[in-house]
């Protein structure tokens, strides 16, 4: 039996906003709560395991750690693909392809174990690059179920329907989701005969805001929202629209479910395995999402009406799903097990 973990190296060091940053902070805190120290120094010979969040350019140091018999575990997200379907510029295209190759190299040549964020992600990588020789498992992202909770004074507004979008970044091709969100809000308003407002939290450009202001949809641009304020936003909305196409395991969906907010999304990526009918609606895309075909926003609007008609049961179901599948302790324990070799 391997000795209990006391020190783990996590690379790369990350900052800013996004899923990698959120995971690093939550996992490091979870390790600390279990008495496990964290470092970012691959040369630290007291480390018993290495966790690579996505990719790292420190390939020589990673291979050296693996040769010493230290488990090298790669946490693997989806891969970059939107740049192949939209015009994001040659520099972005090269960066995206280089990142994919780095991830694949670590997966196939360096990692002793790969932890995929969802079954969808595992299937995607296997389809594109074949099965990895490394051992593998699936561990969903997790959230603090005490901090993200339905308990709070906030309630959805009674004078209008509030649709929440929580995206870290609506740029670099990801602004496509806003187009379907606007169509959803406009279609729902026409169907209900009452005001619908779209609350958009995330990094957006001024050009994007100018493009959509003044249209049929009423949009509240919230900007980048601190994570501590997300529960307030979730409790004050009627539903979360998850706009990302072929998402790996979106934190926004997990946070919404934990707060008892029903989720609406197209059936792409990992959404179907994350959101059962008891917690929201995942509807047919209506085309090929990998080719960015125009989606069936009519189906989206009808599903939103179903969510509004069953708010009480779906809000309870969303919380139950979070408790069953997305607790932070379960996520931390799954990675500790992977790192223990």
C-alpha positions in Angstrom: 0.0 0.0 0.0 1.4 3.5 -0.9 2.0 5.8 2.1 -0.7 8.5 2.7 -0.2 11.7 0.7 1.3 14.6 2.5 2.6 16.8 -0.3 1.4 17.3 -3.9 2.8 19.3 -6.7 0.2 21.1 -8.9 1.2 22.6 -12.2 0.8 25.0 -14.0 0.4 28.0 -11.7 -2.7 29.8 -12.9 -4.3 33.2 -12.4 -7.3 35.2 -13.6 -10.7 33.8 -14.2 -11.9 30.5 -15.6 -12.4 26.8 -14.8 -8.7 26.0 -14.3 -8.3 28.8 -11.8 -11.4 27.8 -9.9 -10.4 24.2 -9.8 -6.9 25.0 -8.6 -8.2 27.1 -5.7 -10.9 24.6 -4.7 -8.6 21.6 -4.9 -5.8 23.2 -3.1 -8.1 24.2 -0.3 -9.5 20.7 -0.1 -6.0 19.2 0.2 -5.1 21.7 2.9 -8.2 20.8 4.8 -7.0 17.1 4.7 -3.5 18.1 5.9 -1.9 17.7 2.5 0.6 20.4 1.5 0.7 21.9 -2.0 3.6 23.2 -4.0 4.1 24.3 -7.6 7.8 23.3 -7.7 8.4 20.1 -9.7 12.0 20.0 -8.4 10.7 19.5 -4.9 11.7 15.9 -4.2 9.5 15.6 -1.1 6.4 15.6 -3.4 4.7 12.2 -3.6 2.5 13.0 -6.7 2.0 15.6 -9.4 -1.2 16.9 -10.8 -1.1 18.6 -14.2 -4.2 20.8 -14.7 -4.6 20.5 -18.4 -1.1 21.0 -19.9 2.4 22.2 -18.8 5.4 23.1 -20.8 7.7 21.6 -18.1 7.9 18.4 -20.0 11.4 17.5 -19.0 10.6 17.9 -15.3 7.4 15.9 -15.6 9.1 13.0 -17.4 11.8 13.1 -14.7 9.1 12.8 -12.0 7.5 9.9 -13.8 10.9 8.1 -14.1 11.3 8.5 -10.3 8.1 6.5 -9.9 6.0 9.5 -8.8 2.4 9.4 -10.1 1.8 12.1 -12.8 -1.9 12.7 -13.0 -3.4 14.8 -15.8 -6.7 16.5 -15.3 -8.1 16.7 -18.8 -10.7 19.1 -20.2 -12.0 19.2 -23.7 -9.8 20.4 -26.6 -9.8 23.6 -28.6 -12.0 23.4 -31.6 -14.0 26.6 -32.2 -11.0 28.1 -34.0 -11.4 25.5 -36.7 -15.0 26.7 -37.5 -14.8 30.4 -36.9 -12.4 33.2 -37.9 -10.4 33.9 -34.8 -7.1 34.9 -36.5 -3.9 33.0 -37.4 -2.2 33.7 -34.0 -5.2 32.3 -32.1 -5.4 29.3 -34.4 -1.7 28.5 -33.9 -2.0 28.9 -30.1 -5.1 26.7 -30.0 -3.5 23.9 -32.1 -0.3 24.0 -30.1 -2.3 23.7 -26.9 -4.1 20.6 -28.2 -0.8 19.0 -29.2 0.7 19.7 -25.7 -2.3 18.2 -24.0 -2.2 15.1 -26.2 1.5 14.6 -25.7 1.2 14.6 -21.9 -1.9 12.3 -22.1 -0.1 9.8 -24.3 3.5 10.0 -23.4 3.9 11.4 -19.8 0.9 10.9 -17.6 0.6 7.8 -15.5 -3.1 8.4 -15.0 -5.7 10.7 -16.8 -8.7 12.1 -15.0 -11.4 13.2 -17.5 -13.9 15.8 -16.4 -16.8 13.9 -17.9 -17.6 10.8 -19.9 -18.1 13.1 -22.9 -14.5 14.4 -22.6 -13.1 10.8 -22.3 -15.0 9.8 -25.5 -13.9 12.9 -27.3 -10.2 12.4 -26.7 -10.4 8.7 -27.5 -12.1 9.5 -30.8 -9.6 12.1 -31.8 -6.3 10.6 -30.5 -7.1 6.9 -29.6 -7.1 5.5 -26.1 -4.3 6.6 -23.9 -2.0 3.9 -22.5 -2.4 5.5 -19.0 -4.9 4.4 -16.5 -8.0 6.6 -16.5 -11.1 7.7 -14.5 -13.8 10.3 -14.6 -14.3 12.9 -11.9 -16.9 15.7 -12.3 -16.1 19.1 -11.1 -17.5 19.9 -7.6 -18.8 22.8 -5.6 -19.1 23.7 -2.0 -22.7 22.7 -1.3 -22.8 25.0 1.8 -21.7 28.1 0.0 -23.8 27.4 -3.1 -27.2 26.7 -1.7 -30.9 27.6 -2.3 -30.9 29.1 1.2 -31.1 32.9 0.9 -33.4 35.8 0.8 -33.2 36.2 -3.0 -36.2 35.2 -5.1 -36.8 35.3 -8.9 -38.6 38.5 -9.9 -42.4 38.4 -10.2 -42.7 41.2 -12.8 -40.5 39.5 -15.5 -38.7 36.3 -16.3 -35.0 36.4 -15.6 -32.7 34.1 -17.6 -29.1 33.9 -16.3 -26.0 33.3 -18.3 -22.8 32.5 -16.4 -19.8 32.3 -18.7 -16.2 33.1 -17.9 -15.5 34.5 -21.3 -17.8 35.3 -24.2 -15.0 36.0 -26.6 -12.8 34.1 -29.0 -15.7 32.2 -30.7 -17.7 31.7 -27.5 -19.8 34.7 -28.2 -21.9 32.4 -30.5 -23.8 31.3 -27.4 -25.1 34.8 -26.9 -26.9 34.7 -30.2 -29.0 31.7 -29.2 -29.6 33.3 -25.8 -31.0 36.4 -27.3 -33.2 34.3 -29.6 -34.4 32.4 -26.6 -35.3 35.5 -24.6 -37.1 37.1 -27.5 -39.0 33.9 -28.3 -40.0 33.4 -24.7 -41.2 36.9 -24.4 -43.4 36.6 -27.4 -44.8 33.2 -26.2 -45.6 34.4 -22.7 -46.6 38.0 -23.4 -44.6 39.2 -20.4 -41.1 40.8 -20.1 -38.0 38.6 -20.3 -34.6 39.9 -19.3 -31.3 38.2 -20.0 -28.6 38.6 -17.3 -25.2 38.0 -18.8 -22.3 37.5 -16.4 -18.8 37.1 -18.0 -16.1 38.8 -19.9 -17.5 40.5 -23.0 -16.2 43.1 -25.4 -17.7 46.5 -25.9 -18.3 45.7 -29.6 -20.4 42.6 -28.5 -22.5 44.7 -26.1 -23.1 47.4 -28.7 -24.1 44.7 -31.2 -26.9 43.3 -29.0 -28.1 46.4 -27.2 -31.3 47.9 -28.5 -32.7 44.7 -30.0 -35.7 42.7 -29.0 -34.1 41.2 -25.9 -33.5 43.2 -22.8 -29.9 42.4 -21.6 -28.3 43.2 -18.3 -24.5 43.1 -18.7 -23.1 42.1 -15.4 -19.4 41.8 -16.3 -17.1 39.4 -14.5 -18.8 38.5 -11.3 -16.9 37.4 -8.2 -17.5 33.8 -7.4 -19.0 34.7 -4.0 -21.8 36.6 -5.7 -22.9 33.8 -8.0 -25.3 32.2 -5.4 -27.1 35.5 -5.2 -27.5 35.7 -8.9 -28.7 32.1 -9.2 -31.3 32.4 -6.5 -32.6 35.5 -8.2 -33.2 33.9 -11.6 -35.8 31.6 -13.1 -33.3 29.5 -15.0 -29.7 29.2 -16.1 -29.1 29.0 -19.9 -25.8 27.1 -20.5 -24.7 28.5 -23.9 -21.3 26.8 -24.3 -21.4 24.3 -27.2 -19.7 20.9 -26.5 -18.8 21.9 -22.9 -16.7 19.5 -20.9 -18.2 19.9 -17.4 -19.2 23.6 -17.0 -18.8 25.0 -13.4 -21.7 27.4 -14.0 -24.1 24.5 -14.5 -22.9 22.8 -11.2 -23.1 26.1 -9.3 -26.6 26.7 -10.6 -27.8 23.2 -9.7 -26.4 23.6 -6.2 -28.3 26.8 -5.7 -31.5 25.1 -6.9 -31.6 26.9 -10.2 -33.0 24.7 -13.1 -30.7 24.5 -16.1 -31.6 24.8 -19.8 -29.1 23.7 -22.5 -28.8 22.1 -25.9 -27.8 18.4 -25.9 -24.1 18.9 -26.6 -21.0 18.1 -24.7 -21.5 16.7 -21.2 -24.9 18.5 -20.5 -27.0 15.4 -20.9 -25.0 13.4 -18.3 -25.1 16.4 -15.9 -28.7 17.6 -16.1 -31.5 15.1 -15.7 -35.1 16.0 -16.5 -35.7 16.4 -12.7 -33.3 19.4 -12.7 -34.0 21.2 -16.0 -34.2 20.5 -19.7 -31.5 19.5 -22.2 -33.0 19.7 -25.7 -31.9 18.5 -29.2 -29.6 21.0 -30.9 -31.4 20.6 -34.3 -28.3 20.3 -36.4 -24.6 19.4 -36.2 -23.1 21.4 -33.3 -19.6 20.5 -34.4 -20.2 22.4 -37.7 -21.9 25.2 -35.8 -25.2 24.7 -37.7 -28.0 27.1 -36.6 -29.7 25.6 -33.5 -33.4 25.0 -32.9 -34.1 27.9 -30.7 -37.8 27.1 -31.0 -37.2 23.9 -29.1 -35.2 25.9 -26.5 -38.1 28.3 -26.0 -40.6 25.5 -25.5 -38.3 23.8 -22.9 -38.0 27.2 -21.1 -41.7 27.3 -20.8 -41.7 23.8 -19.3 -39.2 25.0 -16.7 -41.2 28.0 -15.8 -44.3 25.9 -15.4 -42.5 23.5 -12.9 -40.3 25.9 -10.9 -40.9 24.3 -7.5 -40.2 20.7 -8.4 -37.3 21.5 -10.8 -35.6 23.8 -8.2 -35.8 21.0 -5.7 -34.6 18.5 -8.3 -31.6 20.7 -9.2 -30.4 20.8 -5.6 -30.8 17.0 -5.3 -28.7 16.5 -8.4 -25.9 18.7 -7.1 -25.9 16.8 -3.8 -25.8 13.4 -5.6 -23.2 14.2 -8.2 -21.3 17.4 -7.7 -20.2 17.8 -4.0 -16.7 19.3 -3.5 -15.6 16.7 -1.1 -16.4 13.9 -3.5 -14.3 15.7 -6.2 -11.3 16.2 -3.9 -11.4 12.6 -2.8 -11.6 11.3 -6.4 -8.4 13.2 -7.2 -6.6 12.1 -4.1 -7.4 8.5 -5.0 -6.0 9.1 -8.5 -2.8 10.8 -7.1 -2.3 8.0 -4.6 -1.2 5.7 -7.4 
